[in-house]
Amino acid sequence: MTDKNQNGPEKTDFSPTNEETEQLTVLNPEKNLERDQLLNLSTLVLGDIMGRLTAERFRERDGDRIKLGYLRALTSQMGVHASILKDRDMEQINRKLDLLLEVKQK
């Protein structure tokens, strides 16, 4: 009996990309993930999970439990990263607002 992959060939090139930059590499700490890259990464994770869950049949694969552990860690860090991006954006907005208020008061 042949075990057919329920989702077709497995895609392994899930690196988020940005129009302004080349493919994001995991080992490049000098590049920060921006919102669009974070959204791409989230979309890839969701697509992978939904592809497995919406298939005609679900079969557990070797390594699924390990992968789920890494996905939990990844999604947790994505939330932290999004929060940091939001805080950074808020600081910029507050600075601009302060400048506008100063100009208005003069």
Secondary structure, DSSP 8 states (H G I E B T S, - for coil): -----TTSS--------BTTB----TT-TTS---HHHHHHHHHHHHHHHHHHHTSSS----TTHHHHHHHHHHHHHHHHHHHHHHHHHHHHHHHHHHHHHHHHHH-
